[in-house]
Amino acid sequence: MAQSTLSIRIDSDDKKEFEEFCDEAGLNVSVAINMYVKNVIRKRKLPFEVEADPFYSKQNMNRLVNAVADAKAGKNMTEHELIEVD
């Protein structure tokens, strides 16, 4: 079986913690990543759920852009009194 190199970028702190986890589990990083890849290939899905954040939806982004434009133009602005909480 031919071998290939996979190069990724990762946060330095995450890399250190992952290496520590792998060491505690008796693995090295390469073996852990290969286990992940084999699992994805075998099951044809990621081993966790991936969802889009609704905050970044096109509809919400348009609403935010319009709200900023209104605020800059002084439109649709309502003044509220400050409510202090003890």
Helices and strands as residue ranges (DSSP letters): H 12-24, H 29-43, G 54-56, H 58-73
